[in-house]
Structure formats: structure tokens, C-alpha cells
Amino acid sequence: MFTFFKKRRSLTIIAPMSGKYIPLENVPDPVFSEKIMGNGIAIEPTDGNVYSPIDGEVILIPPTKHAIGLRAVDGTEILIHIGLETVTLDGNGFHLLVDVGDKITVGQKLAEVQLNYIRTHAKSIVTPIVITNDSDGKKTYTIPNPKEVIGGKTEVLTITEN
């Protein structure tokens, strides 16, 4: 009834990898560029360190280790998909430092990735970071569009609940 008294919640997402910022629409894979998996951003990484973009919990690590699913304290779910068509690598080139169920904090190292291996054996090293649980469209995304980002430090996305 009095929705104007309700405080709008927001969540700031930090870059999980260092590198070049890429708008999600420019990712060379329609699953991501058409936002089928969800809204977000992408990074073309310059090193293989993967950091937590939020405080929360690890909720998904496929056997192929090419992606990490996270749930923020506020319930927002984030997928870090390391490279494109990397599921075919069957875990080669990926060294994870966390397990499903682990509590995580912003800037905590989650994985070490061999970018040269991925660059050679997969379609691309471009890493989409998408919000996977906003099917109702009730969130507003603010993207600062930085040119370069520093993993574990640069703000790349703010999500505000409408």
C-alpha cells in the first residue's frame, strides 16, 4: 500500500577478472548476447585469476569447471562463465579454489585459469557474468562501462530492485 516508504535494495557487482570490459550484447555467442541466460556484462580477461564479485555462497560448479554459480546475500544469482564453448575442455585449464556450499567474500580468489590453454582450445576467452534469476524483470541494471577492469576491485554493475 505505501510502497514509497519501501527502501530500494541494490547490489554492486565487482569485476571477477581483470581485463577489457565488453557489453554483453557484443559477446560472440547468442545465448549471452541475446541475454537468454540473463542480463550482465562480459570481460576479456588479461590474466587467469577469478575473484568473487559479491559476498555470498558458491551454489554451482559443473564437473567441467568452466563456470561458477554464486548466490549473493540478497538472493541474486550470478553465473561466471569462463570463456565460450569451454564446456568441451572437460575441466582442463581450470583450477578451482572453492567448492559448492562455500561462503565467499568480495575479492576472494575463486579459481586460477590457464588463459593460453583456453585461447588455444576453446572458441574464446571472453567471460560473461550474468544475473540468472531475474526472469520477472523487476531489477534495474546500472553499468558504468569502464574500458579496463581490475579483478576483485572495479565496480562493473549495480542491480537495484524496483
The 8 nearest C-alpha neighbors of each residue, nearest first, counted from 0:
[[1, 2, 3, 4, 5, 6, 161, 7],
 [2, 0, 3, 4, 5, 6, 7, 161],
 [1, 3, 5, 4, 0, 6, 7, 161],
 [2, 4, 5, 1, 6, 0, 7, 161],
 [5, 3, 2, 1, 6, 7, 0, 8],
 [6, 4, 2, 3, 7, 1, 8, 0],
 [5, 7, 8, 4, 3, 2, 160, 9],
 [8, 6, 160, 5, 9, 161, 159, 4],
 [9, 7, 160, 159, 6, 10, 161, 158],
 [8, 10, 159, 158, 160, 7, 157, 11],
 [11, 9, 158, 157, 12, 159, 8, 73],
 [10, 12, 157, 156, 158, 13, 154, 9],
 [11, 13, 156, 52, 155, 154, 157, 53],
 [12, 14, 52, 154, 153, 155, 151, 152],
 [15, 13, 150, 16, 153, 151, 155, 52],
 [14, 16, 50, 150, 52, 49, 51, 151],
 [17, 15, 150, 49, 14, 44, 48, 50],
 [18, 16, 149, 150, 148, 44, 45, 46],
 [19, 17, 44, 45, 148, 43, 147, 42],
 [18, 20, 147, 43, 42, 146, 148, 21],
 [19, 21, 42, 146, 147, 41, 145, 148],
 [22, 20, 41, 42, 23, 19, 40, 25],
 [23, 21, 40, 24, 25, 41, 20, 26],
 [22, 24, 40, 32, 25, 26, 41, 39],
 [23, 25, 32, 22, 26, 33, 31, 34],
 [26, 24, 23, 22, 32, 27, 21, 28],
 [25, 27, 32, 23, 28, 24, 31, 41],
 [28, 26, 25, 29, 32, 31, 83, 24],
 [27, 29, 26, 30, 31, 32, 83, 33],
 [30, 28, 32, 31, 33, 27, 26, 34],
 [31, 29, 35, 28, 33, 32, 34, 36],
 [30, 32, 34, 29, 33, 28, 35, 36],
 [33, 31, 24, 29, 26, 23, 34, 28],
 [32, 34, 29, 31, 35, 30, 24, 23],
 [35, 33, 37, 31, 32, 36, 38, 30],
 [34, 36, 30, 37, 33, 31, 32, 29],
 [37, 35, 34, 131, 31, 30, 129, 38],
 [38, 36, 34, 131, 130, 129, 35, 39],
 [39, 37, 129, 34, 130, 40, 36, 131],
 [38, 40, 129, 128, 130, 23, 37, 41],
 [39, 41, 23, 22, 128, 127, 21, 129],
 [42, 40, 127, 21, 126, 23, 128, 22],
 [43, 41, 20, 126, 21, 19, 44, 125],
 [42, 44, 125, 19, 18, 126, 124, 20],
 [45, 43, 18, 17, 46, 42, 16, 19],
 [44, 46, 18, 17, 43, 47, 19, 16],
 [47, 45, 44, 48, 17, 114, 18, 16],
 [46, 48, 112, 111, 114, 113, 49, 45],
 [47, 49, 111, 46, 110, 16, 112, 50],
 [48, 50, 110, 16, 15, 109, 108, 111],
 [51, 49, 108, 15, 106, 109, 107, 151],
 [50, 52, 105, 106, 107, 53, 15, 109],
 [51, 53, 13, 15, 12, 105, 14, 50],
 [54, 52, 105, 51, 71, 12, 104, 55],
 [55, 53, 104, 105, 103, 71, 72, 56],
 [54, 56, 71, 72, 103, 70, 102, 53],
 [55, 57, 102, 70, 103, 101, 69, 100],
 [56, 58, 69, 99, 100, 101, 68, 59],
 [57, 59, 99, 69, 68, 100, 56, 70],
 [60, 58, 68, 67, 99, 57, 61, 69],
 [59, 61, 67, 64, 66, 68, 99, 62],
 [60, 62, 63, 64, 59, 66, 65, 67],
 [63, 61, 64, 60, 90, 89, 65, 86],
 [62, 64, 90, 89, 61, 65, 86, 88],
 [65, 63, 90, 61, 62, 66, 60, 93],
 [66, 64, 81, 63, 86, 85, 80, 90],
 [67, 65, 80, 79, 64, 81, 60, 68],
 [66, 68, 60, 79, 59, 78, 69, 80],
 [67, 69, 59, 78, 58, 77, 57, 60],
 [68, 70, 57, 77, 58, 76, 56, 78],
 [71, 69, 76, 56, 55, 75, 74, 77],
 [72, 70, 55, 75, 74, 73, 54, 53],
 [71, 73, 55, 74, 54, 70, 75, 56],
 [74, 72, 71, 75, 10, 70, 55, 8],
 [75, 73, 71, 72, 70, 76, 55, 132],
 [74, 76, 71, 70, 73, 77, 132, 130],
 [77, 75, 70, 69, 131, 130, 132, 74],
 [78, 76, 130, 69, 129, 68, 131, 70],
 [77, 79, 68, 129, 128, 67, 80, 69],
 [78, 80, 128, 67, 66, 81, 127, 68],
 [81, 79, 66, 127, 126, 78, 82, 65],
 [82, 80, 126, 65, 66, 79, 83, 124],
 [83, 81, 124, 126, 125, 123, 85, 80],
 [82, 84, 123, 85, 122, 124, 125, 121],
 [85, 83, 86, 122, 121, 87, 82, 123],
 [84, 86, 87, 83, 88, 121, 82, 65],
 [85, 87, 88, 84, 63, 65, 89, 90],
 [88, 86, 85, 89, 84, 121, 63, 90],
 [89, 87, 85, 86, 91, 90, 63, 120],
 [90, 88, 63, 87, 91, 86, 64, 62],
 [91, 89, 63, 64, 88, 93, 92, 65],
 [92, 90, 88, 93, 89, 63, 116, 64],
 [91, 93, 113, 112, 116, 90, 117, 94],
 [94, 92, 112, 91, 90, 64, 111, 95],
 [95, 93, 111, 110, 112, 96, 92, 64],
 [94, 96, 110, 97, 109, 93, 111, 64],
 [95, 97, 109, 110, 94, 98, 108, 111],
 [98, 96, 95, 109, 101, 99, 110, 57],
 [99, 97, 101, 100, 57, 96, 60, 95],
 [98, 100, 57, 58, 101, 59, 60, 97],
 [99, 101, 57, 58, 56, 98, 102, 59],
 [102, 100, 57, 56, 99, 98, 103, 97],
 [103, 101, 56, 55, 100, 57, 104, 54],
 [104, 102, 55, 56, 54, 101, 107, 51],
 [103, 105, 54, 107, 53, 106, 51, 55],
 [106, 104, 53, 51, 54, 52, 107, 151],
 [105, 107, 151, 51, 50, 104, 108, 52],
 [108, 106, 50, 51, 104, 105, 109, 103],
 [109, 107, 50, 49, 110, 106, 51, 48],
 [110, 108, 96, 50, 49, 97, 95, 107],
 [111, 109, 95, 49, 96, 94, 108, 48],
 [110, 112, 48, 94, 47, 49, 93, 95],
 [111, 113, 47, 93, 92, 114, 94, 48],
 [112, 114, 92, 116, 115, 47, 117, 93],
 [115, 113, 117, 116, 47, 112, 118, 46],
 [116, 114, 118, 117, 113, 119, 120, 92],
 [115, 117, 119, 114, 113, 118, 92, 120],
 [116, 118, 114, 120, 121, 119, 115, 124],
 [119, 117, 115, 116, 124, 120, 121, 114],
 [120, 118, 116, 117, 121, 115, 122, 114],
 [119, 121, 117, 118, 116, 122, 88, 85],
 [122, 120, 117, 85, 123, 84, 118, 119],
 [121, 123, 83, 84, 120, 118, 124, 85],
 [124, 122, 83, 125, 82, 121, 118, 117],
 [123, 125, 82, 118, 126, 43, 117, 83],
 [126, 124, 43, 82, 123, 42, 83, 127],
 [125, 127, 81, 82, 42, 41, 80, 124],
 [128, 126, 41, 80, 40, 79, 129, 42],
 [127, 129, 79, 40, 41, 78, 39, 80],
 [130, 128, 39, 78, 38, 37, 77, 131],
 [129, 131, 77, 37, 38, 76, 132, 39],
 [130, 132, 37, 76, 77, 36, 129, 133],
 [133, 131, 76, 134, 130, 75, 37, 77],
 [134, 132, 135, 136, 131, 130, 137, 138],
 [133, 135, 136, 132, 131, 37, 137, 138],
 [134, 136, 133, 137, 138, 132, 161, 37],
 [137, 135, 134, 133, 138, 139, 161, 132],
 [138, 136, 161, 135, 160, 133, 139, 134],
 [137, 139, 160, 159, 161, 136, 158, 140],
 [138, 140, 159, 158, 160, 141, 161, 137],
 [141, 139, 158, 157, 142, 138, 159, 156],
 [142, 140, 157, 156, 158, 143, 139, 159],
 [141, 143, 156, 144, 155, 140, 157, 40],
 [142, 144, 145, 155, 141, 156, 154, 157],
 [145, 143, 142, 146, 20, 155, 22, 21],
 [144, 146, 147, 143, 20, 148, 155, 19],
 [147, 145, 20, 19, 144, 148, 21, 18],
 [148, 146, 19, 18, 145, 20, 149, 17],
 [149, 147, 17, 18, 153, 19, 150, 20],
 [150, 148, 17, 153, 152, 151, 14, 16],
 [151, 149, 16, 17, 15, 14, 152, 50],
 [150, 152, 106, 50, 15, 14, 13, 149],
 [151, 153, 149, 150, 13, 14, 154, 106],
 [154, 152, 149, 13, 14, 148, 155, 151],
 [155, 153, 13, 12, 156, 14, 152, 11],
 [156, 154, 13, 14, 12, 142, 153, 143],
 [155, 157, 142, 12, 141, 11, 154, 158],
 [158, 156, 11, 141, 10, 140, 12, 159],
 [157, 159, 140, 10, 9, 139, 138, 11],
 [160, 158, 9, 139, 138, 8, 161, 157],
 [159, 161, 138, 8, 7, 137, 9, 139],
 [160, 137, 138, 159, 7, 139, 8, 136]]
